[in-house]
């Protein structure tokens, strides 16, 4: 059940983003567009409530419950960036906005972008692990919430690997391809 709620929330997130941008750029309703974009965090709140209710009603935590916390952390940490990415493209396509910048794929700018991406991942991890920890404490049954603890451990490992990769570009900058 929680898996379907996560999928529904992801769809809901993008429905609110697209509806907000369509209202802003096609309908020229800036207030309505802002309201719809403001609704995106409500989707995360609904997912959190559904996850806690499911566990409080006695469900044994699974990796899917852990995925709910990961989704919320990523949504909060990267949501603004994803909305901004979509906003720039909608402005270009529908409102004669400037052409979106191409992402640098080498050099110091690329290394900086990779570090910034890791900082966002760290924020997502802090939020997600904080939620997992809070749920574990709230449920107060280690046997029931073991999967949440395992999710915390796995995500911590992923964060460390992401750090090594992201910061390696600072030490060993990627060079422009000579094939161009």
C-alpha positions in Angstrom: 0.0 0.0 0.0 2.7 2.5 1.0 4.5 1.7 -2.3 1.4 2.9 -4.2 1.2 6.0 -2.0 4.8 6.9 -2.9 4.1 6.5 -6.6 0.9 8.6 -6.2 2.8 11.3 -4.3 5.5 11.4 -7.0 2.9 11.8 -9.7 1.1 14.4 -7.5 4.3 16.3 -7.1 4.8 16.6 -10.8 1.1 17.3 -11.4 1.3 20.3 -9.1 4.5 21.5 -10.7 3.2 21.3 -14.2 -0.2 22.7 -13.3 1.5 25.6 -11.5 3.8 26.3 -14.4 1.0 26.0 -16.9 -1.1 28.4 -14.8 1.8 30.8 -14.6 2.9 30.8 -18.3 -0.1 29.8 -20.4 -3.0 31.1 -18.3 -1.0 34.2 -17.1 -2.3 33.5 -13.5 0.7 34.1 -11.4 -1.1 33.8 -8.1 -2.7 30.5 -9.0 0.6 29.2 -10.4 2.3 30.1 -7.1 -0.4 28.4 -5.1 -0.2 25.2 -7.1 3.6 25.2 -6.7 3.2 25.8 -3.0 1.1 22.7 -2.8 4.0 20.4 -3.7 5.2 20.1 -0.1 1.7 19.1 1.0 2.2 15.9 -1.0 5.2 15.1 1.1 3.3 15.8 4.3 0.5 13.4 3.1 3.1 10.7 2.5 4.7 11.1 5.9 1.3 10.9 7.6 0.3 7.8 5.6 3.6 6.1 6.5 3.4 6.8 10.2 -0.3 5.7 10.3 0.6 2.5 8.6 3.3 1.7 11.0 1.3 2.8 14.1 -1.5 0.5 13.0 1.0 -2.4 13.4 2.5 -2.9 10.0 6.1 -4.2 10.1 8.4 -1.7 8.4 9.8 -2.6 5.1 12.2 -1.0 2.7 9.2 0.7 1.1 8.5 2.5 4.3 12.2 3.6 4.3 11.8 4.7 0.7 9.0 7.0 1.8 11.5 8.9 4.1 14.1 8.9 1.3 11.5 10.3 -1.1 10.6 13.1 1.4 14.2 14.0 2.0 15.0 14.1 -1.7 11.8 16.1 -2.4 12.6 18.7 0.2 16.3 19.0 -0.7 16.0 18.8 -4.5 12.4 20.0 -5.0 13.2 23.7 -5.4 16.0 22.8 -7.8 13.7 20.6 -9.9 11.0 23.2 -9.9 13.5 25.9 -10.9 14.8 23.6 -13.7 11.2 23.1 -15.0 10.4 26.9 -14.6 13.3 28.0 -16.7 12.3 25.6 -19.5 8.6 26.6 -19.3 9.6 30.3 -19.5 11.7 29.6 -22.6 9.0 27.5 -24.3 5.9 29.5 -23.4 7.0 33.0 -22.4 9.9 33.9 -24.6 12.3 33.5 -21.7 16.0 33.1 -22.1 17.4 29.8 -23.4 18.4 27.5 -20.5 22.1 27.3 -19.9 23.8 24.1 -20.9 25.3 22.2 -18.0 29.1 22.1 -18.0 30.4 18.6 -18.4 34.1 19.3 -17.5 36.4 21.6 -15.6 36.0 23.6 -12.4 32.3 24.5 -13.1 31.5 20.8 -13.4 33.4 20.0 -10.2 31.6 22.8 -8.4 28.2 21.6 -9.6 29.0 18.0 -8.5 29.9 19.3 -5.0 26.7 21.3 -4.8 24.8 18.2 -5.8 26.4 16.3 -3.0 25.5 19.1 -0.5 21.9 18.7 -1.6 22.2 14.9 -1.1 23.6 15.5 2.4 20.6 17.7 3.2 18.2 15.0 1.8 20.0 12.5 3.9 19.8 14.6 7.1 16.0 15.1 6.5 15.4 11.5 5.6 17.5 9.9 8.3 15.9 12.4 10.8 12.4 11.2 9.7 13.5 7.6 9.9 14.9 8.1 13.4 11.8 10.0 14.5 9.5 7.2 13.2 11.7 4.6 14.9 11.5 6.5 18.2 7.7 7.1 17.8 6.9 3.5 17.0 9.2 2.3 19.8 9.4 -1.3 18.6 12.9 -2.3 17.3 11.6 -5.5 15.8 8.9 -3.7 13.9 11.2 -0.9 12.6 14.4 -2.9 11.8 14.0 -2.3 8.1 14.0 1.5 8.8 17.4 1.2 10.6 18.7 -0.9 7.7 17.6 1.8 5.3 19.5 4.4 7.3 22.7 2.3 7.1 22.4 1.7 3.4 21.6 5.4 2.6 24.6 6.4 4.7 26.8 4.1 2.6 25.4 5.6 -0.6 26.1 9.1 0.8 29.7 8.2 1.4 30.1 6.8 -2.1 28.5 9.9 -3.6 30.9 12.0 -1.6 33.9 10.2 -3.0 32.6 10.5 -6.6 31.4 14.1 -6.3 34.6 15.4 -4.7 36.9 13.4 -6.9 36.2 15.9 -9.7 37.7 18.6 -7.5 40.9 16.7 -7.1 40.9 15.2 -10.6 38.9 17.6 -12.8 37.2 16.2 -15.8 38.8 17.5 -19.0 37.0 18.6 -22.1 36.7 15.8 -24.6 39.1 16.0 -27.6 36.6 14.2 -29.8 34.5 17.4 -30.4 
